[in-house]
Amino acid sequence: MKNLPELPYQLDEKQRHHYARLYLLDYMIQEDARISILLDEKNEDLESIFDELMARELIEIDKEQRYCVSREGKVLHHNFLKRYRENLAISDIFCAVDLSSGDFAFSFYDDYPTKPEWEAFLAEPRWDDLRIAVAEYLNGDPIELVFMSFINEKRFGRDDNGNWQFDLLLGSVWDEILEICNQSLHWPELGYEDDEGKVEAEAVIEDIIAQGKALQDDL
């Protein structure tokens, strides 16, 4: 029997700093940003993160006294994005599952040729998002999965002016990530009982994963 996930999900300072380092690397690479070692008011909140990146040799200082991403940092970032793409390919298929009928929304993808039509279909109340449940059962990291999606959607902690530095360590974005993880369906909740008897949650999630992977192979 699989171990039940420990709830609620939490993030301590060490974990936040881990994700903050990944985000800062992603920002510097994606924006081709080089940041003066004399941190301005906007970036001074991240001094501890820059120090940690330097200590890990993930960034270095160029001739103009600016922080830039080192070769090691680029390799780490590449592996991070690769892991995200792999997780995304697996998890997206489970974003909308009808637990009553066993249908997957992606089975009907070709029936909705435009983005608004597809999004309206996904918004129907019949669908449950099982990405967290599947990640839990496969021993993945639901927090990392949500964190990666926030980066991909460019919604991580940015205020109306596009600032994110303060929020990266202390902002409400972490509460939002934890709320998604904690309020999602979890695989131990998927067991049920019908006229034929009790169906264990483990059997349900394994069947869902098997169906999802088969559907993914057909798409």
C-alpha positions in Angstrom: 0.0 0.0 0.0 1.3 3.4 -0.9 2.1 5.9 1.9 -0.4 8.7 2.2 0.9 12.1 1.4 1.6 14.3 4.4 -0.8 17.2 4.5 -1.0 20.1 4.6 1.9 21.0 2.2 4.3 23.5 3.7 7.3 25.4 2.6 10.1 26.4 5.0 12.7 29.0 4.3 15.2 26.6 2.9 12.7 25.4 0.3 11.7 28.9 -0.6 15.3 29.8 -1.2 15.7 26.7 -3.4 12.9 27.8 -5.6 13.9 31.4 -5.5 17.3 30.5 -6.9 15.7 28.6 -9.7 13.4 31.5 -10.5 16.3 34.0 -10.5 18.3 31.8 -12.8 15.3 31.5 -15.1 14.8 35.3 -15.1 18.4 36.1 -15.8 18.6 33.6 -18.7 15.2 34.3 -20.3 15.6 38.1 -20.0 19.3 38.0 -20.8 19.7 40.0 -17.6 23.0 41.0 -16.0 22.6 42.6 -12.7 25.0 45.0 -11.0 26.6 43.6 -7.9 25.8 47.0 -6.4 22.2 46.0 -6.0 19.6 48.7 -6.4 16.6 49.2 -4.2 14.5 46.8 -6.3 17.0 43.9 -6.2 18.5 44.4 -2.7 15.8 42.0 -1.2 17.5 39.2 -3.2 21.0 39.7 -1.8 20.9 36.4 0.1 19.9 34.6 -3.1 22.7 36.1 -5.1 25.1 35.1 -2.4 23.8 31.5 -2.5 24.1 31.4 -6.3 27.6 32.6 -6.1 28.5 30.1 -3.4 27.2 27.3 -5.6 29.0 28.8 -8.6 25.8 29.1 -10.5 26.4 32.8 -11.3 29.6 34.7 -11.7 30.8 38.3 -12.0 31.7 39.7 -15.4 34.2 42.4 -16.2 31.6 45.1 -15.7 30.9 44.0 -12.1 27.6 42.5 -13.0 26.1 39.1 -12.0 25.7 36.8 -14.9 24.8 33.1 -15.2 27.7 30.7 -15.2 28.1 27.6 -17.3 27.0 25.5 -14.3 24.0 27.7 -13.8 23.0 27.2 -17.5 23.2 23.5 -17.1 21.1 23.5 -14.0 18.5 25.7 -15.7 18.5 23.4 -18.8 17.8 20.4 -16.6 15.1 22.3 -14.7 13.3 23.1 -17.9 13.7 19.6 -19.2 12.2 18.2 -16.0 9.3 20.6 -16.3 8.6 19.7 -19.9 8.7 16.0 -19.0 6.3 16.6 -16.0 4.0 18.8 -18.2 3.8 16.1 -20.9 2.7 13.6 -18.2 0.5 15.7 -16.0 -1.5 17.8 -18.5 -3.6 14.9 -19.6 -4.9 14.6 -16.0 -6.0 18.3 -15.7 -9.6 17.4 -16.4 -11.0 14.0 -15.6 -14.7 13.1 -15.1 -14.6 10.7 -12.1 -18.2 9.7 -12.6 -17.8 8.6 -16.3 -14.1 8.0 -16.4 -13.8 10.4 -19.4 -10.7 12.6 -20.0 -11.3 16.0 -21.5 -8.4 15.5 -23.8 -10.3 12.6 -25.4 -12.5 15.4 -27.0 -9.7 17.8 -27.9 -10.3 17.6 -31.6 -13.9 18.5 -31.2 -13.0 22.0 -30.0 -10.8 23.7 -32.7 -10.5 27.1 -31.2 -8.9 28.1 -27.9 -12.1 29.8 -26.4 -14.2 26.7 -27.3 -11.6 24.4 -25.6 -11.3 26.6 -22.5 -15.1 26.7 -22.2 -15.2 22.9 -22.4 -12.5 22.6 -19.7 -14.5 25.0 -17.5 -17.4 22.6 -17.3 -18.1 21.5 -13.7 -17.9 17.8 -14.5 -14.1 17.9 -14.7 -11.8 17.3 -11.7 -8.1 18.3 -11.8 -6.1 15.2 -10.8 -2.6 16.5 -11.5 -1.7 16.9 -7.9 -3.1 13.5 -7.1 -1.1 11.8 -9.9 2.1 13.7 -8.9 1.6 12.5 -5.3 1.1 8.9 -6.3 4.1 8.9 -8.6 6.3 10.3 -5.9 6.6 13.6 -7.7 6.7 17.0 -6.0 3.4 18.8 -6.3 4.9 22.1 -5.1 7.5 22.0 -7.8 4.9 21.2 -10.4 2.8 24.3 -9.5 5.9 26.4 -9.1 7.1 25.4 -12.6 3.6 26.2 -14.1 3.7 29.6 -12.4 7.0 30.4 -14.1 5.8 29.1 -17.4 2.7 31.2 -17.2 4.7 34.3 -16.2 2.5 34.9 -13.2 5.1 34.3 -10.4 4.8 37.1 -7.9 4.7 40.0 -10.3 2.9 43.2 -9.2 1.2 45.7 -11.5 4.6 47.2 -12.3 6.2 43.8 -13.2 8.2 43.7 -10.0 8.7 40.3 -8.3 11.8 40.6 -6.2 10.2 41.1 -2.8 7.4 38.6 -3.5 9.9 36.0 -4.5 10.9 35.4 -0.9 8.1 36.8 1.3 5.1 37.4 -0.9 1.7 35.8 -1.0 2.5 33.8 -4.1 3.8 31.1 -1.9 0.5 30.9 -0.1 -1.2 30.6 -3.5 1.0 27.7 -4.5 0.4 25.9 -1.2 -3.3 26.6 -1.4 -3.4 24.9 -4.8 -1.5 21.9 -3.5 -3.6 21.6 -0.3 -7.0 22.2 -1.8 -6.6 19.9 -4.8 -7.9 16.3 -4.8 -5.5 13.9 -3.3 -5.3 10.3 -4.4 -6.3 8.8 -1.0 -9.7 10.6 -1.5 -10.5 8.7 -4.7 -11.7 5.5 -3.1 -15.4 4.8 -3.2 -18.1 2.2 -2.6 -20.8 1.0 -4.9 -23.2 -1.9 -5.2 -20.3 -4.2 -6.0 -18.4 -3.2 -2.9 -15.5 -1.0 -1.9 -12.9 0.2 -4.5 -9.7 1.2 -2.9 -8.2 4.6 -3.8 -5.0 3.0 -4.9 -6.9 0.9 -7.5 -8.7 4.1 -8.7 -5.5 6.2 -9.2 -3.6 3.4 -10.9 -6.5 2.9 -13.4 -6.6 6.7 -14.0 -2.9 6.8 -14.6 -3.0 3.8 -17.0 -5.9 5.3 -19.0 -4.1 8.7 -19.1 -0.9 7.3 -20.4 -2.8 5.3 -23.0 -4.6 8.4 -24.1 -1.4 10.3 -24.3 0.1 7.7 -26.6 -2.8 8.1 -28.9 -2.8 11.9 -29.1 
